[in-house]
């Protein structure tokens, strides 16, 4: 794809070549994200961070990524703090705020809302999550993490066996990741969920039509055997009609060190888009996994900064300017990627 000036709304925009191009630029961002070098290539540029749904990692990492490239961030959080609460339309909001920004990242609880907003925006818009629909930058950072984790083991994304566990119906990160994985070769998807939270048929049909293997299961221990990646997601309780309904599914699939040791290959990678629900009635990834070297959840969050820096640099066409704008940091840092 031609990234320059583009909106990033859906993983359907990407082919394998464009994904690999993003990953190449993300690799080049490691010196800046690890605080070895400083760049001011986006000095004077303003990011409008518009998060109308709760967020920690996505909101902060987008802001961090923009700051690391030298730009400034302005944030709107929660609908009640915006003019939308007074009845302003997406069109008017987009026209106004895109006049104040050089790019906008938007999260909203309604599927399709970010695309609607982008049609009126005068600057590029990145989808930071629209309801239960998509989360393209999360899928990119997840796939980038898979690529790096597999490379350390002398493998690639091709021929991967991935077990996706938990709420596959409402988990937008799962939806987007599955679609990106179909761009690669010979993937075995094992889908582990309660019957009521199965991956929607349209995603399964797309996976199968791309010549990949799909196995469905309601049993965690059986499903995770022989997996290269276990990708766990929490019950998306904000998508349910009531917390009581959501609570029926919490804690059904709990991965701990004992289960991992008994049923997984020794180097199976554990991933989660976060936040993981560590409350006693859920606890989908037990704290006893924290010292497991194959727990990649915090490497995922680090990689999110790299991917989001790469998207900014590609969309604003500054990749080639990075070397000339770089200098060493002038403070001590022990940070490593």
VMD Tcl script that draws the C-alpha trace (Angstrom):
set ca {
  {0.00 0.00 0.00}
  {0.96 3.64 -0.33}
  {1.29 4.73 3.30}
  {1.84 8.43 2.67}
  {-1.14 10.38 3.99}
  {-3.25 7.23 4.47}
  {-5.79 6.40 7.13}
  {-5.18 3.11 8.96}
  {-8.67 1.77 9.64}
  {-8.58 -1.98 9.00}
  {-6.08 -4.79 8.54}
  {-7.82 -5.43 5.21}
  {-5.68 -2.57 3.87}
  {-2.50 -4.63 4.19}
  {-0.89 -7.31 2.08}
  {2.11 -9.32 3.18}
  {4.55 -6.93 1.52}
  {3.14 -3.89 3.35}
  {3.21 -5.72 6.68}
  {6.85 -6.64 6.16}
  {7.60 -3.01 5.19}
  {6.11 -1.84 8.51}
  {8.22 -4.40 10.38}
  {11.40 -3.22 8.64}
  {10.73 0.38 9.70}
  {9.82 -0.79 13.23}
  {13.25 -2.46 13.47}
  {14.86 0.86 12.62}
  {13.00 2.51 15.53}
  {14.72 0.39 18.19}
  {17.52 2.95 18.91}
  {14.91 5.65 19.64}
  {12.53 3.49 21.66}
  {15.42 2.07 23.70}
  {16.67 5.62 24.36}
  {20.01 5.13 22.62}
  {19.28 7.89 20.10}
  {17.03 10.94 19.86}
  {15.23 12.23 16.79}
  {13.19 15.42 16.32}
  {11.90 14.47 12.87}
  {8.30 15.36 13.85}
  {9.21 18.53 15.71}
  {6.23 20.89 15.60}
  {3.76 18.18 14.59}
  {0.69 17.58 16.78}
  {-1.08 14.28 17.41}
  {-4.73 14.36 18.40}
  {-5.23 11.35 20.70}
  {-9.01 10.87 20.92}
  {-9.98 8.02 23.24}
  {-13.70 7.83 23.92}
  {-13.32 4.39 25.52}
  {-10.97 3.45 28.40}
  {-7.38 2.72 27.41}
  {-3.97 2.59 29.03}
  {-1.44 0.87 26.77}
  {-2.85 1.94 23.41}
  {-3.37 5.59 24.36}
  {-0.06 6.01 26.17}
  {2.02 4.07 23.65}
  {0.65 6.07 20.71}
  {1.51 9.25 22.60}
  {4.93 7.92 23.56}
  {5.64 6.89 19.96}
  {4.75 10.37 18.70}
  {6.86 12.05 21.40}
  {9.86 9.84 20.59}
  {9.71 11.15 17.02}
  {9.75 14.72 18.36}
  {6.07 15.65 18.14}
  {3.55 16.90 20.69}
  {0.35 15.20 21.86}
  {-3.08 16.61 22.70}
  {-5.57 14.22 24.30}
  {-9.33 13.90 24.56}
  {-10.53 11.14 26.89}
  {-14.12 10.04 27.45}
  {-17.13 11.27 25.51}
  {-18.35 13.29 28.50}
  {-15.27 15.53 28.23}
  {-15.93 16.33 24.56}
  {-18.51 18.31 22.62}
  {-19.98 15.02 21.38}
  {-21.70 14.85 24.78}
  {-23.47 18.09 23.79}
  {-24.76 16.57 20.57}
  {-21.97 17.50 18.16}
  {-21.72 15.16 15.18}
  {-18.69 13.10 14.22}
  {-18.50 15.21 11.06}
  {-18.22 18.50 12.95}
  {-15.83 17.05 15.53}
  {-13.61 15.62 12.81}
  {-13.53 18.86 10.82}
  {-12.62 20.89 13.91}
  {-10.06 18.63 15.55}
  {-8.31 17.74 12.31}
  {-7.66 21.45 11.95}
  {-5.69 21.33 15.20}
  {-3.71 18.17 14.43}
  {-1.36 16.59 11.92}
  {-2.70 13.12 12.67}
  {-5.47 11.67 14.82}
  {-5.68 8.37 16.68}
  {-9.22 7.51 17.68}
  {-10.86 4.84 19.86}
  {-14.63 4.53 20.17}
  {-17.02 1.89 21.46}
  {-19.08 1.68 18.25}
  {-18.00 -0.50 15.33}
  {-17.40 1.59 12.20}
  {-17.21 4.86 14.12}
  {-13.54 5.57 13.32}
  {-14.12 5.08 9.61}
  {-17.07 7.47 9.76}
  {-14.90 10.02 11.56}
  {-12.09 9.62 9.02}
  {-14.35 10.56 6.11}
  {-14.61 14.11 7.49}
  {-11.05 14.42 8.79}
  {-8.57 16.65 7.01}
  {-5.59 14.61 8.31}
  {-4.78 10.88 8.51}
  {-6.67 8.88 11.14}
  {-5.56 5.64 12.82}
  {-8.11 3.28 14.30}
  {-7.22 2.70 17.97}
  {-10.11 0.22 18.36}
  {-13.74 0.51 17.30}
  {-16.02 -1.55 19.49}
  {-15.81 -5.30 18.92}
  {-14.74 -4.72 15.32}
  {-11.01 -4.13 14.77}
  {-7.76 -3.00 16.35}
  {-5.24 -2.86 13.49}
  {-2.21 -1.50 15.33}
  {-2.63 -4.13 18.07}
  {-2.70 -6.85 15.43}
  {0.44 -5.44 13.83}
  {2.33 -5.34 17.13}
  {1.12 -8.85 17.96}
  {2.28 -10.18 14.60}
  {5.58 -8.31 14.93}
  {6.04 -9.93 18.34}
  {5.29 -13.36 16.87}
  {7.83 -12.71 14.11}
  {10.55 -11.72 16.59}
  {9.79 -14.53 19.03}
  {9.85 -17.13 16.25}
  {13.06 -15.70 14.79}
  {14.78 -16.27 18.14}
  {13.82 -19.93 17.76}
  {14.99 -20.20 14.16}
  {11.39 -20.18 12.84}
  {9.14 -17.79 10.96}
  {5.46 -16.90 10.90}
  {4.92 -19.37 8.06}
  {3.99 -22.87 9.32}
  {2.99 -21.46 12.72}
  {0.62 -23.24 15.12}
  {-1.24 -20.65 17.20}
  {-3.80 -21.37 19.91}
  {-6.23 -18.48 20.49}
  {-7.91 -18.73 23.89}
  {-10.86 -17.02 25.56}
  {-13.39 -14.50 24.28}
  {-12.97 -14.86 20.53}
  {-16.38 -13.38 19.72}
  {-15.87 -9.90 21.13}
  {-12.06 -9.71 21.17}
  {-11.26 -7.20 18.44}
  {-7.51 -7.86 18.77}
  {-8.17 -11.51 17.90}
  {-10.26 -10.54 14.88}
  {-7.56 -8.32 13.42}
  {-4.72 -10.74 14.22}
  {-6.49 -13.65 12.53}
  {-6.94 -11.62 9.37}
  {-3.27 -10.59 9.29}
  {-2.13 -14.17 9.84}
  {-4.02 -15.26 6.73}
  {-1.45 -13.31 4.67}
  {1.17 -15.91 5.61}
  {1.52 -19.59 4.69}
  {0.29 -22.79 6.29}
  {-0.97 -21.48 9.64}
  {-2.73 -23.87 12.02}
  {-5.34 -22.01 14.10}
  {-6.63 -23.73 17.24}
  {-9.62 -21.76 18.56}
  {-10.36 -22.42 22.25}
  {-13.46 -20.78 23.71}
  {-16.87 -21.43 25.23}
  {-19.47 -22.21 22.57}
  {-21.13 -18.85 23.15}
  {-17.88 -16.92 22.58}
  {-16.63 -18.69 19.47}
  {-14.95 -16.76 16.67}
  {-17.61 -15.45 14.32}
  {-18.19 -17.52 11.14}
  {-17.00 -14.80 8.75}
  {-13.52 -14.92 10.27}
  {-13.37 -18.71 10.21}
  {-14.49 -18.73 6.58}
  {-11.78 -16.21 5.66}
  {-9.11 -18.32 7.40}
  {-10.22 -21.51 5.67}
  {-10.56 -19.83 2.28}
  {-6.93 -18.74 2.62}
  {-5.89 -22.42 2.82}
  {-5.15 -22.54 6.55}
  {-6.18 -25.19 9.08}
  {-8.78 -24.46 11.78}
  {-9.39 -26.61 14.84}
  {-12.07 -25.62 17.36}
  {-12.10 -26.75 20.98}
  {-13.69 -26.02 24.33}
  {-10.83 -27.66 26.25}
  {-7.74 -25.64 27.15}
  {-5.33 -28.48 27.92}
  {-6.07 -30.39 24.72}
  {-5.96 -27.27 22.56}
  {-2.62 -25.84 23.66}
  {-0.57 -28.99 23.07}
  {1.95 -28.57 20.25}
  {1.20 -24.84 19.89}
  {4.06 -22.46 19.06}
  {2.05 -19.48 20.38}
  {-0.70 -19.34 23.00}
  {-2.62 -16.09 22.60}
  {-4.96 -15.53 25.56}
  {-7.60 -12.82 25.72}
  {-9.82 -11.71 28.60}
  {-13.60 -11.82 28.69}
  {-14.63 -8.51 27.09}
  {-17.21 -7.69 29.76}
  {-17.82 -4.20 28.36}
  {-19.41 -5.86 25.27}
  {-21.97 -7.84 27.28}
  {-25.48 -6.71 28.21}
  {-24.64 -7.08 31.91}
  {-21.70 -7.88 34.18}
  {-23.64 -10.89 35.42}
  {-23.72 -12.35 31.91}
  {-19.99 -11.72 31.44}
  {-19.16 -13.33 34.78}
  {-20.42 -16.69 33.49}
  {-17.33 -16.91 31.28}
  {-14.66 -15.48 33.56}
  {-12.06 -17.94 34.76}
  {-13.07 -20.77 32.42}
  {-9.61 -20.93 30.86}
  {-6.77 -20.31 33.30}
  {-3.18 -20.84 32.27}
  {-0.63 -21.31 35.05}
  {2.87 -22.72 35.25}
  {1.71 -26.23 36.17}
  {-0.59 -26.47 33.13}
  {2.09 -24.93 30.93}
  {4.73 -27.43 32.08}
  {2.43 -30.43 31.62}
  {0.78 -29.59 28.31}
  {2.99 -27.15 26.37}
  {6.19 -27.48 24.43}
  {9.15 -26.10 26.43}
  {9.47 -23.00 24.25}
  {5.80 -22.19 23.61}
  {5.35 -18.41 23.64}
  {2.58 -16.94 25.81}
  {0.91 -13.74 24.57}
  {-1.98 -11.53 25.66}
  {-3.13 -8.15 24.24}
  {-3.61 -6.87 27.83}
  {-4.99 -5.91 30.18}
  {-4.98 -9.39 31.69}
  {-7.66 -9.78 34.32}
  {-5.77 -10.80 37.48}
  {-8.81 -10.79 39.76}
  {-9.42 -14.07 41.56}
  {-12.54 -14.93 39.56}
  {-10.73 -14.54 36.25}
  {-6.92 -14.81 36.50}
  {-6.51 -15.98 32.91}
  {-2.70 -15.77 33.11}
  {-1.49 -16.65 36.58}
  {1.20 -14.55 38.25}
  {3.31 -17.71 38.62}
  {4.04 -17.31 34.89}
  {5.71 -13.94 35.44}
  {9.20 -15.42 35.60}
  {8.64 -17.76 32.68}
  {11.01 -16.54 29.92}
  {8.43 -17.46 27.30}
  {5.88 -15.00 28.71}
  {6.03 -12.32 26.00}
  {3.27 -9.98 27.18}
  {5.62 -7.17 28.16}
  {7.72 -7.61 25.03}
  {4.42 -7.09 23.20}
  {3.87 -3.74 24.89}
  {7.42 -2.64 24.09}
  {6.91 -3.68 20.47}
  {3.75 -1.60 20.34}
  {5.82 1.57 20.56}
  {8.01 0.43 17.66}
  {5.04 -0.41 15.44}
  {3.26 2.85 16.19}
  {6.42 4.85 15.54}
  {6.74 3.03 12.22}
  {3.15 3.84 11.23}
  {3.63 7.52 12.05}
  {6.90 7.70 10.10}
  {5.44 5.94 7.06}
  {2.19 7.93 6.96}
  {3.99 11.27 7.37}
  {6.77 10.19 4.97}
  {9.76 10.89 7.24}
  {11.48 7.48 7.23}
  {14.32 8.65 5.00}
  {14.88 11.73 7.18}
  {15.54 9.76 10.38}
  {19.32 9.22 10.04}
  {20.02 12.91 9.45}
  {17.86 13.96 12.40}
  {19.38 11.56 14.95}
  {21.82 12.15 17.78}
  {22.89 10.14 20.87}
  {20.95 10.68 24.08}
  {22.65 12.86 26.70}
  {21.37 10.97 29.76}
  {22.05 7.55 31.22}
  {19.67 4.79 30.16}
  {19.66 1.09 30.98}
  {16.67 0.43 28.72}
  {17.01 -2.44 26.24}
  {14.80 -4.03 23.61}
}
mol new
graphics top color blue
foreach p $ca { graphics top sphere $p radius 0.5 }
foreach p [lrange $ca 0 end-1] q [lrange $ca 1 end] { graphics top cylinder $p $q radius 0.2 }
display resetview
